[in-house]
């Protein structure tokens, strides 16, 4: 039980950070790419 709870908490936290970082970085990179082309 203790291992399951610990694993669940770690997975949830890792998933949140992983999703947040991936979404934020991917969104920023995707937005920056078209912006540079338009600016050029």
N, CA, C and O atoms as a GROMACS GRO file, in nm:
protein
  160
    1UNK      N    1   0.085  -0.120   0.000
    1UNK     CA    2   0.000   0.000   0.000
    1UNK      C    3   0.089   0.125   0.000
    1UNK      O    4   0.067   0.219  -0.077
    2UNK      N    5   0.187   0.123   0.086
    2UNK     CA    6   0.273   0.243   0.096
    2UNK      C    7   0.342   0.266  -0.040
    2UNK      O    8   0.351   0.379  -0.087
    3UNK      N    9   0.390   0.160  -0.100
    3UNK     CA   10   0.460   0.177  -0.229
    3UNK      C   11   0.363   0.232  -0.333
    3UNK      O   12   0.398   0.321  -0.411
    4UNK      N   13   0.241   0.180  -0.334
    4UNK     CA   14   0.144   0.227  -0.434
    4UNK      C   15   0.116   0.377  -0.416
    4UNK      O   16   0.115   0.453  -0.512
    5UNK      N   17   0.095   0.418  -0.293
    5UNK     CA   18   0.066   0.560  -0.266
    5UNK      C   19   0.186   0.645  -0.309
    5UNK      O   20   0.170   0.747  -0.376
    6UNK      N   21   0.305   0.601  -0.271
    6UNK     CA   22   0.425   0.679  -0.305
    6UNK      C   23   0.439   0.686  -0.458
    6UNK      O   24   0.462   0.793  -0.514
    7UNK      N   25   0.425   0.573  -0.522
    7UNK     CA   26   0.441   0.571  -0.668
    7UNK      C   27   0.334   0.660  -0.731
    7UNK      O   28   0.363   0.735  -0.825
    8UNK      N   29   0.214   0.653  -0.682
    8UNK     CA   30   0.106   0.734  -0.740
    8UNK      C   31   0.142   0.882  -0.725
    8UNK      O   32   0.128   0.959  -0.821
    9UNK      N   33   0.187   0.922  -0.610
    9UNK     CA   34   0.220   1.064  -0.589
    9UNK      C   35   0.334   1.106  -0.681
    9UNK      O   36   0.328   1.212  -0.743
   10UNK      N   37   0.436   1.024  -0.691
   10UNK     CA   38   0.551   1.060  -0.775
   10UNK      C   39   0.506   1.068  -0.922
   10UNK      O   40   0.540   1.162  -0.993
   11UNK      N   41   0.430   0.969  -0.964
   11UNK     CA   42   0.386   0.967  -1.106
   11UNK      C   43   0.302   1.091  -1.133
   11UNK      O   44   0.319   1.158  -1.235
   12UNK      N   45   0.210   1.120  -1.042
   12UNK     CA   46   0.122   1.236  -1.064
   12UNK      C   47   0.207   1.363  -1.073
   12UNK      O   48   0.186   1.446  -1.162
   13UNK      N   49   0.299   1.379  -0.984
   13UNK     CA   50   0.381   1.502  -0.983
   13UNK      C   51   0.467   1.504  -1.110
   13UNK      O   52   0.475   1.607  -1.178
   14UNK      N   53   0.528   1.394  -1.142
   14UNK     CA   54   0.615   1.390  -1.262
   14UNK      C   55   0.530   1.418  -1.386
   14UNK      O   56   0.572   1.491  -1.475
   15UNK      N   57   0.412   1.360  -1.391
   15UNK     CA   58   0.327   1.380  -1.510
   15UNK      C   59   0.290   1.528  -1.520
   15UNK      O   60   0.294   1.586  -1.629
   16UNK      N   61   0.256   1.588  -1.410
   16UNK     CA   62   0.216   1.730  -1.414
   16UNK      C   63   0.333   1.815  -1.464
   16UNK      O   64   0.318   1.896  -1.555
   17UNK      N   65   0.449   1.794  -1.403
   17UNK     CA   66   0.565   1.875  -1.444
   17UNK      C   67   0.601   1.845  -1.590
   17UNK      O   68   0.630   1.936  -1.667
   18UNK      N   69   0.599   1.716  -1.626
   18UNK     CA   70   0.635   1.677  -1.763
   18UNK      C   71   0.538   1.740  -1.862
   18UNK      O   72   0.578   1.794  -1.965
   19UNK      N   73   0.408   1.731  -1.830
   19UNK     CA   74   0.308   1.787  -1.923
   19UNK      C   75   0.324   1.939  -1.928
   19UNK      O   76   0.324   1.998  -2.036
   20UNK      N   77   0.337   2.000  -1.813
   20UNK     CA   78   0.347   2.148  -1.808
   20UNK      C   79   0.470   2.192  -1.887
   20UNK      O   80   0.461   2.282  -1.971
   21UNK      N   81   0.583   2.132  -1.861
   21UNK     CA   82   0.706   2.174  -1.930
   21UNK      C   83   0.695   2.147  -2.081
   21UNK      O   84   0.729   2.232  -2.162
   22UNK      N   85   0.646   2.029  -2.116
   22UNK     CA   86   0.637   1.993  -2.259
   22UNK      C   87   0.539   2.088  -2.328
   22UNK      O   88   0.571   2.145  -2.432
   23UNK      N   89   0.424   2.104  -2.271
   23UNK     CA   90   0.322   2.191  -2.334
   23UNK      C   91   0.376   2.334  -2.343
   23UNK      O   92   0.367   2.396  -2.448
   24UNK      N   93   0.431   2.384  -2.235
   24UNK     CA   94   0.482   2.522  -2.235
   24UNK      C   95   0.595   2.538  -2.336
   24UNK      O   96   0.593   2.630  -2.418
   25UNK      N   97   0.693   2.450  -2.330
   25UNK     CA   98   0.807   2.462  -2.422
   25UNK      C   99   0.761   2.441  -2.567
   25UNK      O  100   0.798   2.518  -2.655
   26UNK      N  101   0.682   2.339  -2.590
   26UNK     CA  102   0.636   2.310  -2.727
   26UNK      C  103   0.552   2.427  -2.779
   26UNK      O  104   0.570   2.470  -2.893
   27UNK      N  105   0.463   2.478  -2.697
   27UNK     CA  106   0.377   2.589  -2.740
   27UNK      C  107   0.465   2.711  -2.770
   27UNK      O  108   0.444   2.778  -2.871
   28UNK      N  109   0.561   2.739  -2.687
   28UNK     CA  110   0.646   2.858  -2.708
   28UNK      C  111   0.728   2.839  -2.835
   28UNK      O  112   0.740   2.932  -2.916
   29UNK      N  113   0.785   2.722  -2.853
   29UNK     CA  114   0.869   2.699  -2.972
   29UNK      C  115   0.781   2.708  -3.098
   29UNK      O  116   0.821   2.768  -3.198
   30UNK      N  117   0.662   2.648  -3.092
   30UNK     CA  118   0.573   2.650  -3.210
   30UNK      C  119   0.534   2.794  -3.242
   30UNK      O  120   0.531   2.834  -3.359
   31UNK      N  121   0.505   2.870  -3.141
   31UNK     CA  122   0.464   3.010  -3.165
   31UNK      C  123   0.583   3.093  -3.215
   31UNK      O  124   0.566   3.182  -3.299
   32UNK      N  125   0.700   3.064  -3.166
   32UNK     CA  126   0.817   3.144  -3.204
   32UNK      C  127   0.854   3.113  -3.350
   32UNK      O  128   0.894   3.203  -3.424
   33UNK      N  129   0.843   2.991  -3.391
   33UNK     CA  130   0.883   2.954  -3.529
   33UNK      C  131   0.805   3.037  -3.632
   33UNK      O  132   0.868   3.102  -3.716
   34UNK      N  133   0.673   3.037  -3.630
   34UNK     CA  134   0.596   3.114  -3.728
   34UNK      C  135   0.622   3.265  -3.713
   34UNK      O  136   0.623   3.338  -3.812
   35UNK      N  137   0.643   3.309  -3.592
   35UNK     CA  138   0.668   3.453  -3.570
   35UNK      C  139   0.796   3.494  -3.643
   35UNK      O  140   0.799   3.599  -3.708
   36UNK      N  141   0.899   3.415  -3.633
   36UNK     CA  142   1.027   3.451  -3.697
   36UNK      C  143   1.007   3.454  -3.849
   36UNK      O  144   1.057   3.544  -3.916
   37UNK      N  145   0.937   3.356  -3.902
   37UNK     CA  146   0.916   3.352  -4.049
   37UNK      C  147   0.839   3.477  -4.093
   37UNK      O  148   0.874   3.540  -4.192
   38UNK      N  149   0.736   3.511  -4.020
   38UNK     CA  150   0.655   3.628  -4.056
   38UNK      C  151   0.742   3.755  -4.045
   38UNK      O  152   0.736   3.843  -4.131
   39UNK      N  153   0.822   3.761  -3.940
   39UNK     CA  154   0.905   3.880  -3.920
   39UNK      C  155   1.004   3.892  -4.037
   39UNK      O  156   1.028   4.001  -4.089
   40UNK      N  157   1.059   3.779  -4.077
   40UNK     CA  158   1.157   3.782  -4.188
   40UNK      C  159   1.085   3.827  -4.314
   40UNK      O  160   1.146   3.838  -4.420
   0.00000   0.00000   0.00000
